[in-house]
């Protein structure tokens, strides 16, 4: 059974940083590209970052480029999202996803507020 479990969210002040983690199980993690999505209040789910299976290639939405970094550790079956210079507009539920499959984590809340 495929499982994706996010952690590391919470409340942070504007300009602060957080790192999200997503631990994967039930499939061969090193063979799958992975992505982070987010869903802001009242909006649909938005793709914000993706990474190839070996971590050599990554891509970002313009809204997070230069502030967020997607990383992975295939030895630990874990995907990361380093988020710096957070803004109130980054407030959302963040989801990890196994690319090309409808395999999603349950999501984790990130709130950016003073």
Residue frames as qw, qx, qy, qz and C-alpha x, y, z in Angstrom:
[[0.000, 0.890, 0.457, 0.000, 0.00, 0.00, 0.00],
 [0.405, 0.446, -0.025, 0.798, 1.42, 3.37, -1.01],
 [0.374, -0.823, -0.358, 0.234, 1.72, 5.87, 1.82],
 [0.370, 0.469, -0.065, 0.800, 2.95, 9.46, 1.77],
 [0.471, -0.743, -0.429, 0.204, 3.11, 11.22, 5.13],
 [0.262, 0.696, -0.071, 0.665, 3.92, 14.92, 5.40],
 [0.578, -0.653, -0.333, 0.358, 5.34, 16.62, 8.47],
 [0.502, -0.072, -0.007, 0.862, 7.03, 19.86, 9.49],
 [0.013, -0.661, -0.371, -0.652, 4.23, 22.35, 8.98],
 [0.382, -0.545, -0.521, 0.533, 3.02, 24.92, 11.46],
 [0.021, 0.976, 0.216, 0.000, 2.82, 28.63, 12.19],
 [0.637, -0.082, 0.074, 0.763, 5.70, 30.89, 11.14],
 [0.009, 0.809, 0.134, -0.572, 6.18, 34.64, 10.94],
 [0.610, 0.790, 0.047, 0.041, 6.62, 36.42, 7.62],
 [0.209, 0.825, -0.514, 0.109, 10.23, 36.16, 6.49],
 [0.601, -0.440, 0.646, -0.168, 10.70, 32.93, 8.39],
 [0.391, 0.369, -0.795, -0.280, 11.59, 29.43, 7.21],
 [0.810, -0.124, 0.457, -0.346, 10.17, 25.93, 7.42],
 [0.199, 0.341, -0.861, -0.321, 11.18, 22.57, 6.02],
 [0.853, 0.027, 0.140, -0.503, 8.50, 20.07, 5.12],
 [0.116, -0.313, 0.934, 0.127, 9.19, 16.35, 4.91],
 [0.837, 0.146, -0.073, -0.522, 7.28, 13.59, 3.14],
 [0.311, -0.342, 0.887, -0.006, 8.11, 10.00, 4.04],
 [0.705, 0.265, -0.367, -0.546, 7.17, 7.50, 1.36],
 [0.371, -0.208, 0.900, -0.100, 6.46, 3.78, 1.61],
 [0.695, 0.355, 0.558, -0.281, 4.84, 1.03, -0.43],
 [0.732, 0.674, 0.068, 0.068, 6.70, 1.69, -3.67],
 [0.758, -0.027, 0.064, 0.649, 10.27, 2.04, -4.96],
 [0.083, -0.906, -0.152, 0.386, 10.87, 5.66, -4.07],
 [0.321, -0.526, 0.443, 0.651, 14.06, 6.05, -6.09],
 [0.318, 0.231, 0.767, 0.507, 12.18, 5.16, -9.29],
 [0.062, 0.789, 0.602, 0.101, 9.56, 7.91, -8.98],
 [0.134, 0.377, -0.003, 0.916, 9.56, 11.61, -9.66],
 [0.268, -0.579, -0.671, 0.378, 7.89, 13.52, -6.85],
 [0.052, 0.556, 0.209, 0.803, 6.13, 16.83, -6.43],
 [0.095, -0.374, -0.581, 0.716, 4.86, 19.31, -3.87],
 [0.084, -0.591, -0.517, -0.613, 1.49, 20.95, -4.33],
 [0.046, -0.197, -0.550, 0.810, -0.36, 23.43, -2.19],
 [0.115, -0.634, -0.661, -0.385, -3.95, 24.52, -1.80],
 [0.048, 0.077, -0.283, 0.955, -4.58, 28.03, -0.55],
 [0.231, 0.416, 0.696, -0.538, -7.92, 28.85, 1.10],
 [0.490, 0.653, 0.268, -0.511, -10.68, 29.00, -1.46],
 [0.363, 0.659, -0.510, -0.416, -8.44, 27.89, -4.33],
 [0.970, 0.174, -0.139, -0.096, -7.59, 24.72, -6.23],
 [0.814, -0.398, 0.271, 0.325, -4.47, 22.63, -5.80],
 [0.349, 0.901, -0.250, -0.066, -1.35, 24.23, -7.31],
 [0.917, 0.070, -0.061, 0.388, 1.84, 22.49, -8.41],
 [0.156, -0.972, 0.168, 0.045, 4.75, 24.37, -6.85],
 [0.065, -0.699, 0.705, 0.105, 7.80, 22.12, -7.20],
 [0.986, 0.105, 0.047, -0.122, 8.83, 18.82, -8.73],
 [0.201, -0.690, 0.686, 0.116, 11.97, 16.74, -8.78],
 [0.717, 0.329, -0.564, -0.244, 13.22, 13.83, -10.87],
 [0.934, -0.285, -0.202, -0.080, 13.75, 10.39, -9.44],
 [0.789, 0.019, -0.246, 0.563, 17.48, 10.86, -8.92],
 [0.327, -0.819, -0.204, 0.425, 17.20, 14.44, -7.73],
 [0.509, -0.052, 0.327, 0.795, 19.13, 15.79, -10.70],
 [0.001, -0.355, -0.419, -0.836, 16.33, 17.88, -12.15],
 [0.057, -0.551, -0.663, 0.503, 13.84, 20.16, -10.47],
 [0.032, 0.439, 0.405, 0.802, 11.33, 22.79, -11.47],
 [0.107, -0.394, -0.580, 0.705, 9.38, 25.45, -9.62],
 [0.109, 0.836, 0.513, 0.161, 6.32, 27.62, -9.99],
 [0.278, 0.583, -0.044, 0.762, 7.13, 31.30, -10.42],
 [0.478, -0.766, -0.098, -0.419, 5.39, 32.03, -7.12],
 [0.802, -0.578, 0.127, 0.074, 8.05, 30.12, -5.13],
 [0.803, 0.399, -0.084, 0.434, 11.11, 30.22, -7.38],
 [0.293, 0.591, -0.335, 0.673, 14.18, 31.48, -5.52],
 [0.437, -0.516, 0.372, -0.636, 12.55, 30.93, -2.10],
 [0.894, -0.159, 0.317, -0.274, 11.69, 27.22, -2.03],
 [0.218, 0.517, -0.810, -0.169, 13.95, 24.23, -2.70],
 [0.950, -0.046, 0.024, -0.309, 12.76, 20.68, -3.35],
 [0.066, 0.564, -0.820, 0.072, 15.14, 17.92, -2.29],
 [0.939, -0.121, -0.140, -0.288, 15.05, 14.18, -1.80],
 [0.197, -0.535, 0.813, -0.118, 16.99, 11.51, 0.05],
 [0.777, 0.124, -0.484, -0.384, 16.44, 8.20, -1.72],
 [0.392, 0.161, -0.842, 0.333, 18.20, 6.32, 1.06],
 [0.108, 0.128, 0.671, -0.722, 15.59, 7.56, 3.54],
 [0.033, 0.508, 0.802, 0.311, 12.61, 7.46, 1.12],
 [0.134, -0.735, -0.414, 0.520, 12.00, 11.09, 2.00],
 [0.300, 0.622, 0.323, 0.647, 11.09, 14.17, 0.02],
 [0.321, -0.510, -0.334, 0.725, 11.71, 17.66, 1.39],
 [0.211, 0.791, 0.300, 0.490, 10.59, 21.20, 0.72],
 [0.432, -0.317, -0.254, 0.805, 12.78, 23.92, 2.16],
 [0.065, 0.837, 0.428, 0.335, 10.81, 27.15, 2.37],
 [0.435, -0.242, -0.190, 0.846, 12.56, 30.46, 3.01],
 [0.050, 0.073, -0.061, -0.994, 11.39, 34.08, 3.15],
 [0.004, 0.471, 0.879, 0.067, 7.83, 32.91, 3.71],
 [0.164, -0.128, -0.100, -0.973, 4.99, 35.29, 2.96],
 [0.491, 0.154, 0.552, -0.656, 1.39, 35.38, 4.19],
 [0.690, 0.396, -0.243, -0.555, 0.39, 34.35, 0.67],
 [0.351, 0.308, -0.884, -0.026, 2.21, 31.04, 1.22],
 [0.465, -0.065, 0.668, -0.577, -0.43, 30.05, 3.78],
 [0.715, 0.204, -0.451, -0.494, -1.87, 26.80, 2.46],
 [0.879, -0.204, 0.420, -0.097, -2.17, 23.08, 2.92],
 [0.210, 0.655, -0.675, -0.267, 0.90, 21.44, 1.38],
 [0.946, 0.062, 0.257, -0.188, 0.75, 18.01, -0.24],
 [0.134, -0.489, 0.777, 0.373, 3.38, 15.66, -1.61],
 [0.843, 0.369, 0.124, -0.370, 2.57, 13.53, -4.60],
 [0.577, -0.164, 0.707, 0.374, 4.12, 10.63, -6.46],
 [0.283, 0.481, -0.345, -0.755, 4.30, 11.81, -10.07],
 [0.392, 0.146, -0.748, -0.515, 2.21, 10.04, -12.71],
 [0.339, -0.315, -0.884, 0.069, 0.03, 8.43, -10.04],
 [0.401, -0.668, -0.144, -0.610, -2.89, 9.62, -7.95],
 [0.727, -0.315, -0.473, 0.386, -0.84, 9.00, -4.84],
 [0.026, -0.739, 0.081, -0.668, -1.06, 11.89, -2.43],
 [0.264, -0.064, -0.700, 0.661, -0.25, 12.61, 1.16],
 [0.158, -0.717, -0.672, 0.095, -3.01, 13.88, 3.42],
 [0.152, 0.774, 0.087, 0.609, -1.48, 17.32, 3.49],
 [0.531, -0.416, -0.414, 0.612, -0.06, 19.56, 6.19],
 [0.009, 0.956, 0.277, 0.091, -0.99, 23.09, 7.14],
 [0.515, -0.018, -0.077, 0.854, 1.49, 25.96, 6.82],
 [0.069, -0.925, -0.371, -0.050, 0.37, 29.30, 8.19],
 [0.489, 0.144, -0.069, 0.858, 2.43, 32.46, 7.70],
 [0.237, -0.841, -0.327, -0.360, 1.26, 35.20, 10.01],
 [0.240, 0.352, -0.466, 0.776, 2.56, 37.72, 12.50]]
